[in-house]
Amino acid sequence: MTNTQKIWDKLISAGMTKAGAAGLMGNLEAESALNPKNLQNTYEKSLGYTDESYTKAVDNGTYANFVKDCAGYGLAQWTYWARKQALLSYAKAYGKSIGDLDMQLDFLLKELSESYTAVLKILKTTDNVTTASDCVMCQYERPADTSITAKAYRASLGQKYYDLFADRTITGKPSKSIDEIAQEVLAGLWGDGSERKENLICSGYDYDTIQTEVNKILNEKLGKYFSISVDGKTYAGILMEEKC
């Protein structure tokens, strides 16, 4: 299961609407690219750390200025000293790395339920991605740039997650047939390459099964399709006619 799917399922399980979860995820992507170990890029050079080395140094205690260094960190890019202190204490209390995804999601939900109740209420009731996104941006994340352009960008990220996840259940049960998804892939609706693979997996579909069906449809336009299974692996292709 990918990080994006884990985050979506966690937010939906917490009672957020699909629009609410999507709006929040769009903001988290804008802040950290959904990387729980993300150290604010502008601080990497000045502090002399990468995402991984910073996380490790905080965890093992060799870097002791996590709380007061003013560097954004984690999914939500927690920056203010009191919030970073709370995050660090929460991680230690549960014996988790400061960069642990599940721990950060639990902490985020704790923050929302205790200190940002108005935001959480919106996320649990709205059916509008833009409403959710603007609320998170202006009342929870509070970035320096809250312009109309910045709001539109974050809302577009949220809409991406809504389009990706809204038609799947929390158990990952696909809502469309293999043939329907294959036709959508051929129409370019699921992206290309690794993006296509992640999108399909995140939406609960078996990538290899869908890709096999896509290849079958394409090959049937060129020749006779065949598929055989050997030692649990499926091989597919087309039979080419020999010419004299």
C-alpha positions, -999 to +999 in steps of 0.1 A: +000+000+000+014+034-010+017+064+013-011+082-006-035+053-001-025+050+036-031+087+042-065+087+024-077+056+043-066+072+076-084+104+070-116+087+058-115+064+088-112+096+110-146+107+097-136+131+070-157+134+039-140+125+006-139+162-003-124+170+032-098+143+030-088+154-006-086+190+004-063+182+033-041+159+012-037+185-015-023+209+012+000+182+026+013+175-009+020+212-014+039+213+020+059+181+018+050+160-013+035+136+013+069+127+026+068+124+064+106+128+066+107+160+045+130+187+059+122+221+045+143+224+014+157+259+022+171+245+055+189+215+041+220+234+031+222+257+062+217+228+086+238+204+066+212+176+066+192+156+041+157+144+049+171+110+060+201+123+080+181+150+098+154+124+108+181+100+120+199+127+139+168+138+157+158+102+165+192+093+180+197+126+198+228+138+180+208+168+167+192+185+197+178+217+181+148+202+164+123+222+183+139+257+179+156+255+145+126+271+127+128+244+099+096+230+086+094+192+090+071+163+081+038+159+063+024+193+074+058+210+076+054+217+113+076+248+120+065+268+151+085+256+181+055+246+203+041+224+176+074+208+169+079+202+206+045+185+207+053+164+177+086+153+191+071+145+225+043+125+208+068+105+188+089+097+219+058+088+239+049+061+214+085+050+207+083+061+171+107+078+147+100+115+142+095+106+106+070+077+110+040+082+087+014+066+110+026+086+140+025+119+121-011+111+109-022+104+145-005+136+157-021+156+129-056+142+138-048+150+175-040+186+166-071+190+146-094+175+173-079+195+201-067+228+186-083+232+152-118+220+158-134+244+134-111+231+106-120+195+115-157+202+114-154+215+079-133+185+068-160+162+083-190+179+066-180+196+034-186+181-001-165+207-018-128+201-023-120+239-027-138+247+006-118+221+024-085+231+008-089+268+015-099+261+051-068+239+057-045+264+040-057+295+058-065+281+093-042+251+097-012+254+075-011+292+072+017+295+046+033+328+037+016+328+003-022+328+007-029+344-027-057+334-050-032+316-072-018+297-043-053+287-031-062+275-066-030+254-068-036+236-036-072+230-045-061+215-078-039+191-059-068+182-037-091+176-067-065+152-080-068+131-049-106+133-050-106+121-086-082+093-078-098+080-046-134+091-044-148+061-063-130+034-043-140+021-009-118+022+021-110-015+017-097-008-018-125-027-036-124-015-073-156+000-085-151-005-122-144-036-144-110-045-157-122-037-192-135-003-182-102+007-165-082-006-195-102+015-218-096+045-196-059+038-196-058+037-233-077+071-233-049+085-212-069+090-180-045+072-157-012+088-168+019+071-181+046+049-168+052+049-130+025+075-126-001+052-141+011+023-120+008+043-087-026+057-097-039+022-104-025+007-073-037+036-051-073+031-065-073-006-056-066-021-090-040-048-098-016-031-121-004-062-139-039-074-145-049-040-160-017-038-181-023-073-195-058-062-205-044-031-221-018-051-240-045-075-251-067-048-265-037-033-284-025-066-297-059-077-309-058-047-333-026-061-347-029-099-346-041-129-327-036-125-290-024-154-268-018-157-230-001-186-212+008-192-175+041-208-165+052-213-129+026-187-118+037-161-143+016-149-172+031-144-206+011-127-234+017-117-270+004-121-305+008-149-330+025-138-361+016-155-394+045-169-413+047-158-449+062-177-478 
